[in-house]
Amino acid sequence: MSSTYSEPRVKEDEERSELQAVLQSGILKRAPNLQHFLEFVAEEYFAGTADQVKEYSIAVQALHRPEKFDPQSDTIVRVTAHALRKKLEQYYATDGAAHEVQIQLPAGKYVLQFVRKEPELPIVQPSVTFGPPDVIQETAPVADRKSGVWVAFAIVLVVLLAGSVIIFFLKQRQALPPSKAASASVVSEADSLMRIRFGSSTTPYVDAAGQSWINEHYCKGGTTFNHSGHDIQGTDDLAIFREGRKGKFQCRIPVAPGIYKLQLLFADTAGDKVGAGQVDYTINDRISEALDVVDEAGGSDIALGKVYEGIRPMSDGTIHLDFRSEDAFANALELTRTDSEVGPPLRMLAGPAVFHDDSGNVWLPERFFLGGRRASHSDTLPKIANAGLYGWERYGHFRYMLPVVPGREYTVRMYFFEEWFGAKNGGPGGVGSRVFDVYCNGMTLLTNFDISKESSSGTITMTIRHVKPTAHGTLELNFTPVTNYPLVNAIEVDPEG
């Protein structure tokens, strides 16, 4: 008899009940397009015609676009689907978390899924009793004494073996010339980072931070493209995202043995093809991805990153990238050598600069931002250690779409400097003059946050632990005003575990 557990099918009355719960929850109250979209695809689902739903029918019948609607040039349907998907994820992470039946809209599809929430297993905490310290048992059974002798013998043997190994490696290290001994233990940033641009350019590119990007030498198949007229959001380096390679192509990137973090960079600049932005690819034949760039980025001409950890070269000494769909494309990639399966933290300034802190960490220019404006404080830096973290700020109503690894939790640190309000700045106001909220994927990180109230010095770091990304691997940080503009100077995202 099979012991496989089969999840009970969701009944139609449960599905309809959950749909009404979402529609009446108020999450779509200020977004009529999202409500129209949901109602339309739900109607088709219950009518049994969901497989016939197309971009055109959603645009014309649900979003009231004219009959001459052209999905080749208007991405309203994909953008709305992306927004609805995020609303549903936020709802089931908060108010709808306890609902037994939940609604999903899979990426790249317009067919609803009603899924039964998996039952949560009770967490049993181990019971540990600690006795008084330094208690020594005066007597022991004979069997225990014999086993103790064998344990002591084993420990002595292990220590002797370990000592021999250490002496061997010390001699080997002393035999190396000074330069080789140093390189054996220290890997420079230049050796641990590889940045590659896809496309037809024949000269290396130096980005806004002074970092070099080499041209692709390791790919074949497909064709290159250059969409020079596009204004890409979320980056200061438009050239990286205007060029690329598209179609079915393969890359074999030679690297030294080790573990790597891979970041792929995309921005949909096609705009002239049905389904543009649908990218199917594999990494080392073990990671398979089906990516809708427009949907995940929130529109065309927006920078998007996808991060993968624990990447090792294959037996031929290369990392394999295979783009398999006709509409596949990529703009660039970054490879970072890591010490473990967990990649390094993301450290980012709110401006086009690089900063090396007192601990030797490198803070890179901001990326993946939408909205807001920048200001430079190079002449008014606070008189504290690592003041360079506060040399730039982003302010206004803005968000970041930071790529991370799904399924992992992160510690998010945000660095703030109040340079405008308050007597110490020679300006008006003070406490209460700048108040704002910060959200991440529907979770509140900071509420009614006031830099002046929290710190008399004007600088403060806020740390939030156990922050979870979306299922697609994104930390969407939203800065929302309460009184005057929100701001941030630097952000650090550190993987936990």
PyMOL commands that set and color helices and strands:
alter all, ss='L'
color gray80, all
select helices_A, chain A and resi 12-23+32-47+50-52+55-62+76-93+142-175+178-185+189-192+238-242+293-297+387-390+423-425+451-454
alter helices_A, ss='H'
color red, helices_A
select strands_A, chain A and resi 101-104+113-116+193-197+205-206+212-215+219-226+243-254+259-266+278-283+287-292+304-311+318-323+329-330+332-338+346-349+355-356+362-363+369-376+392-403+410-417+435-440+443-449+459-467+474-483+487-488+490-495
alter strands_A, ss='S'
color yellow, strands_A
deselect
rebuild
show_as cartoon
